[in-house]
Each structure stands twice: as structure tokens, then as C-alpha cells.
Amino acid sequence: MAKEYKTEYYSGQGRVFLYPVSASGVPQLNKMRWVGNVPKLAIGVETDKAEHKESYSGFRTTDKVITKEIKATFSATLEEFNAENLRVAFRAAKQETAAGSVADAVVANETPVVGDVFVLPHLGVSNLVLTDSKTGTPVTLEEGKHYTFDAQFSRGEWLNVEGLKTPVKAAYSHAASVTLDAMGEAAQAWGLRFEGLNTADDNTPVLIEIPKTDINPAKTLDLITEELGSLELEGTALRTNGQFVRITKLA
């Protein structure tokens, strides 16, 4: 009886996780993080070979091939624009600012000109009060009369500056925020874990692991687009503790 042949096609979906790896190659699995929706993930393998040709047959045929290098790379498209993904993509230093209040930030040291713009150093400003430095009783400025203000981006524009005495100061409350300083940190090694589902085989689980990678900074960040934006990550697999790229599936 002929042996029954079982097809093993593949069509994948799944979750991509990243976790930091120490300089000595220790994976920090407790800090593993799902990066969100990833519509594209691929692994590539490149080989660099040196070929030797014999010089005795008259045909100059190849008689030896030496593999000089085997290189594995990965690419992933990330659609979640959260702070942690951006930090990985741009090797960014992260600074968190708690919600709070400011009592007397200087907005203008010199008398502003109508049409000039002023910007406060925090986002999500509320309860803004601007006062000048008039001797005796400072003038409290009126929004819509003396200035306009975009509270979301903390940007104002002067409408009427007649009689104002500088400096003009601001008191306000502000929301919490996260600031990312691109290329503000040294390169960090990351481990990649793909918990995949083979949708061509009843969602059979497939596990792909790259225990240590060097991720390149993202080349572009599309800020104005008609479609959902994405982050394109590319990296190189690094051999660590005898491991390179691991593929595990049910027998």
C-alpha cells in the first residue's frame, strides 16, 4: 500500500514579542512585550561564498566552494505607534512628565508684537492665567482679547499688547506626557519571539525565536498619510549561547 502523503502548507498570523537582551547575552524574558498588530514579518538568509576554479582540465570548472558567511535578517511592519515601539525603532531616550501645575512661567520677557506666537513647555494645558508685571496691580490678560490659545498643543498668539508690562507670566495646569528623544540611547540588543498560527493547518501553533538581534533604526516615519501609518523594522540575527534562529512546530 502506498504511503499516504500529507500536505503541509503554511499561511501565518500571530503575535510578535520583543524583549531586551543583556550585553552578556542573558534574555530578560520578564520584560517581554507584545508589539501589537504586525501585518508583515519575514526572515531572510544570505550566504557569502568564495568559489575556487581548477586550472588543469582546460574548462576552468569550479572544484571548491567555501562558505565565508551566513547571515540571517528579519523585517517586520509594526502598526502600533505606542511609546515603546517608537523607542525601539529610533533608539530613543524616554522621558515621562507627570501631570502637574506651573506657577509663574515667563511667556514674554520683551513686549511682544501682535501676531507673534508663544509656546508653553507642556501639552494638555488647562486653567491658563496670563498676567503682566504692571506695578501695583498686574493686568490679567483675557483670552480672545489679548491672545488666542490652543490648549492641546500649548501654542498661543498675541492679539493686543497695548499697555502690557513685561515680563508676562503664565500659571497653568498640564496633563501627563511622554517625550522620546530619537537616537538618545545606545544600541540595545533585543530578542524576538513569534507565536504563530498556521491558518492553512487548523491554526496549528508555530514558534519562531531569534534569541538576540541587532535592530537598525527605522529609516522613515510617515507623518502625513492617507493610510494607517507603520514602522518598518529591520535587524540582523546574532548567534548567542549556540543559538541563532529557532523554528519549533508540533510533530
Secondary structure, DSSP 8 states (H G I E B T S, - for coil): -----------EEEEEEEEEE-TTS-B-GGG-EE----SEEEEEEEEEEEEEE-SSSSS--EEEEEEEEEEEEEEEEE----HHHHHHHHT-EEEEE-SEEEEEEEEESS---TT-EEE-SSSSEEEEEEE---SSS--B--BTTTEEEETTTTEEEES--TT--S-EEEEEEE--EEEEETT-S---EEEEEEEEEETTTTTEEEEEEEEEEEE---S----S-SS---EEEEEEE--BTTBS-EEEE--
